[in-house]
Every structure is written in C-alpha cells, then in structure tokens.
Amino acid sequence: MHRLYDFLRRHPTGVDSFWALLLLGLSGLTVVEGSGEGPAVVQAGTALALCVVIALRRKAPERMMLLATAAGVAQLAFDVGPNIWDFAMLVIIYTVASGNTRWASRYALVACVAAPVLATLRWPDPPEYSSAGKSVMGIVFLTVPFVLAWVLGDSVRTRRAYWAQLEERATRLEKEREQQAQIAVTAERARIARELHDVVAHNVSVMVVQADGAAYVLDASPEQAKQALETISGTGRQALAEMRRLLGVLRTDDSGEGGEYVPQPDVEQIGDLVEQVRGAGLPVEFRIEGAPRPLPSGVELTAYRIVQEALTNTRKHGGPDVGASVRLTYFDDGLGLLVEDDGRGAQHELYEAGGADGMGHGLIGMRERVGMVGGTLDAGPRPGGGFRISVLLPIKSGR
C-alpha cells in the first residue's frame, strides 16, 4: 500500500488523467443518450475541454483555468445546460487557489461568484415556479460549492507555505549550528596554538640557556654542568607533559583511552615558574600582595601564561645582566599582575609584531588572552629603561 501511495505521488498527471478518462466516459454516456441540453457537438466539445482541464490541472493550472472559462462561455452561448462535466470547474478552482499564482487565485474567486449568477440568469426556473427569493436562494446554493472549493484550495496553499517556512527555518538553523561548531573548533585550535607557543617558547628557551651554560662549565665545573643537565631534563619533561595535555584534546577517537593529563597551570604554580627562570640565570623578584584565594580557572591560566610569556621575552630580548620582578596583587574584584625588567626597554617592542625571530605571538597573544577573560593590559617601556607589563584580570560574579 505504501509503494502504491509513493507511486501515485510521483505520477500526479497520471492520476489526474485517470479521473479525466472516467469523467470523459460518463460525459460520453450523457451525450449519447441525449439527456443533455444543447447541440450534441457543443456538448461533446465542452466535455472534452473540461476533461483536458482535469488531466492537465497540475501541469498548467493557469491555462486550464482559462480553458475552463472558455468552455463555460461556450455553454452559455450555445445553451448547453449544466451537466456532469461541469464538476471540472470545481476542481480547477481548487487547484488554482492552492497554487502560488495570486492573480489566478483572485480570478478563480471572481469566477466562483460570477458563474452561479450567470447560470441562474441563463437558465431560469419556469415562470410559474420562479420568484425573486427562489432565484436568490438558487444563486446562493450554487455559489456555496464553488466558494468552498476556493477556500479549501487557499487553505492548502497557506499550509504548504507554512511548512515550507518551517523547513527553511530548520535548514537555516542547521547551517547556523554547523557554522557555530566550526567557529568553536577554530577558537579551540587558536587556544591550543597560543598554549603551545607559550609552552615551547618558555621551556625551549630555558633548555637552550641551560645547555649553553653546561657546555661552558663542563670542564671547569662538572657539578654545575650536571645540575644544568638535570634542569634541562626536568624542563623537557614538563614541556612534554603540557604538550601532551594540550594535544590530547585533539583526539578524535571515542575509545576513552585518552590517558591522564596534567591539569592546567594556575596562579600557585607561578612561584615554581619563577624558580625555574631563576635557575636559567635570570634574577627575578617575586611578591604577592593581598589575600590569596581561589580564582576562576580561565583567570588563573591567563595569569600564569602572561607571566610566562613576559619572562620569556625578558630573557630573549632584555639583553645581558637584565633583572625582572613579578608582583601579584589580589583585589576584591580581580587580580593584578605587574611584570617589569631593567633591560633594553623599547626594543621589547619587537615582539609586538611577533618577536625578534618573527615566530612568536608576543604582546598580540597577551592581549588576546586578557581580552578572553574581560581584562585590560598596559605594556610599554619604563622611564629610564626597561619594560613593563601591567594586567588587570576581573573576577566576574557568577563564574
């Protein structure tokens, strides 16, 4: 049954042709028996025209409406009274009203009112049975089926338009969801790129400094060289652990074998970071002001990465004998960071455009991080030499 229904839906003209042939057969019997009014030739021509209207109503509804009008005018002109083939007029009115051609729908509505009036005037009741009231009732009785056909067709058109609008909206929402997913993926990849930049830039620079120092004191002080190599080993393991954590989010398999990754760095680990930088040969003064307390994870990660990036750039661009200071200040509504050095100052502006090697993110990356948590960043040369980075990270309520 389902296959038959699908077949009929795929071949609407075939279905209409079947009903047209059935109507043509019934109309032929009427003409042959002579039960109709008017010339037989005109009856046959009118019946054939209206059967064509039924067969092609969905292929060319506007043209079939005009053909039905011509058939109706021919009936009026040659005194061919109403008959079974006139049922096609109801069908074509419904079809045109259910379509999207508005002029044709309005034309059909006018025809709904005009056809019964013209038919009543052309074929009135005998005088002995005729009266004004009966004529009006007859017109109303004939008009109701035509108007109902038009109303039904217009309702179908409205419902189709409604469903089409719903489908379009669903398609648009699906596309918007896909776009949002792509934006989320792009943002996540950008975040991972920033994280990897900070991890690699900091840890590799520490390893390079330690390796150079180990090579320099290898013969004169083996113990210092051994200590430097141990620092390189520990820094390398830390870098691998952080990179493994970052790249772990890119795993696409659902096996659940993602492994255990280290947590994201937080404010408490800034002290360890400072000790690591000191071990690499950069003197750093570290202070904490205010009462430490738990902060949102995004704020803590941003603070850690800002300090890491600032100290890395101080070591890379500050010149010889540079020193730095890091100060964390806990406010009621946020966290303040101040990282300063006494190096070459304005030359730090190199990493505004990516660093001296042209590969880093520098201040651009810092501003992106601070902007993600709604903070502010002020960076520039210090009076008298050196460079200063001042950051305020707000603690939003409800986070």
Disulfide bonds with the S-S distance in Angstrom:
none
